[in-house]
Amino acid sequence: MNDRRAEITSRIGALEGERAALLAELIALNLHREPDDRLLTVEEAASVLNVTVDWLYRHANDFSFTVRPGPGQVRFSNIGLQDHLRRERK
């Protein structure tokens, strides 16, 4: 029983280490946005896209301009959103 506890504890530690590394990488990627870029809230981005907030939440993963600054958080790169709109209008 103690061996199983040690195994579980070790695996949890390894998972937490991997989680921390992935979060650090995500933060680093988010820092590489354009300096004058602004992160829009779901409400702001939905208004620009002329969609409902609910729709945007459901489709957030479909867009390359979606940014997740932390667990359970979603924002949208204004520059990325504007680029998307320009491509869609062509």
N, C-alpha and C positions, 0 to 999 in steps of 0.2 A: 504494500500500500504506500509506503514512503517512497519507493522507487517511482511509482506512478505520479505522486505529487511532484517529485523532482522533475520528472519528464514534462509534466504539464506546465510547471513554473518556467522551465527552460524554454519551452515552445512559446509561451506567452511573451517572455522577454525578447525572443528573436522576432516575433511579430511586431512588438512595440518598436523595436529598433528599425525594422523595415518601414513601418508606418511613419516614424519620425523622418527617415531619409526621404520618403516619397513626399511628405508635406514640405520639407525643405526644398526639394526640387520644384514642386508646384509654386511655392512662393518665389523662388528664383525666376521661374518662367514668367510669372506675373509681373515681376519687377522690370522685365525687358520690354514692357509696353513703351510706346512713344511717350516722351516726357510730357507733352501737352495733352495726352489722352486723359479722358475723364471716365470713371466708371459710373454707369447709369444704373439706377434701381430698376426693378422689374416694372414698376409703374411708369417710369420715364421711358424705358425702352419700348414698352407696349404702346405707349402713345405715339412714339416716332414710327413704329411699324404699323400702326393702326390695327392692332389686334387686342384681344382681351388679355388681362393679366393671367388668367387661368390658362389660356392657350399658350402663352409664352412660357409659363412654368412647365407645361407638358412637353414643349418642343425645345427647351433651352439646350439640350444636348445636341440638337441638330445644327447648331450654329457655331462657327469657328470663333466668333467674337464673344462667346460666353466665358466669363471668368468666375472661378470659384475661390474666393479669397480665404475661405475657411469652411469647416464642416457645416452643412446646412445653409450656407450662404451662396447666393448667386447674384452676380452683377454682369453688366454688359459693357464692353469696350465701345466708347462712342466712335472712335476712329474706325474700328472694325465694322460697326453697324453701318456707318456712312459708306464705307467701301462696299459692303453687301448691297446696300440700296443702289449705288451707282452701277454695280454689275447687273442687278435685276432690271434696271431701267433700259439696258441696251437691247 
